[in-house]
C-alpha cells in the first residue's frame, strides 16, 4: 500500500474505509520498522511515525 491511498486529494477528505486503510499502512510501517531495527542490530535507533491524517480528519468532521 502506498502512502496516502486513504486521502481523497480532490475533496480534501478521506476515501471510504480511509481509516481502515490508514491503520493497515501504520501496521505495515511498524512491522517494517521492527525488521529494519533488528537488521541494524541496535547500532542505530529507527523510529516509525504513524499517519494520523484519516483519524484527525474524521474527528474534525463529526
Rosetta blueprint (number, residue, H / E / L):
1 X L
2 X L
3 X L
4 X L
5 X L
6 X L
7 X E
8 X E
9 X L
10 X L
11 X L
12 X L
13 X E
14 X E
15 X L
16 X L
17 X L
18 X H
19 X H
20 X H
21 X H
22 X H
23 X H
24 X H
25 X H
26 X H
27 X H
28 X H
29 X H
30 X H
31 X H
32 X H
33 X H
34 X H
35 X H
36 X H
37 X H
38 X H
39 X H
40 X L
41 X L
42 X L
43 X L
44 X L
45 X L
46 X L
47 X L
48 X L
49 X L
50 X L
51 X L
52 X L
53 X H
54 X H
55 X H
56 X H
57 X H
58 X H
59 X H
60 X H
61 X L
62 X L
